[in-house]
Amino acid sequence: MWKGVYFRLVPCEQLALIEKEVEALKHITLELDECFTLEEKYNQRFDVDPSESYHKRVIPPLLSVSE
């Protein structure tokens, strides 16, 4: 850990799997962002109180892979 940043060393054999997982998390982040945007537009259009929202804000992790 360095200034709130966590480093993890993994064997080279696991690299392909980890890269796929990081890519999947990026896609999930984009989908969540789109869902939250649609929800905000819906709330504004139909005068829905945002505190009644069933969705909670999700902060995805910031991940990076270095070789």
Protein Blocks (a to p, Z undefined) as FASTA:
>chain_A
ZZhiacddddfklmmmmmmmmmmmmmmmmmmmmmmmmmmmmmmmnopafklpfbdcdddd
dddddZZ
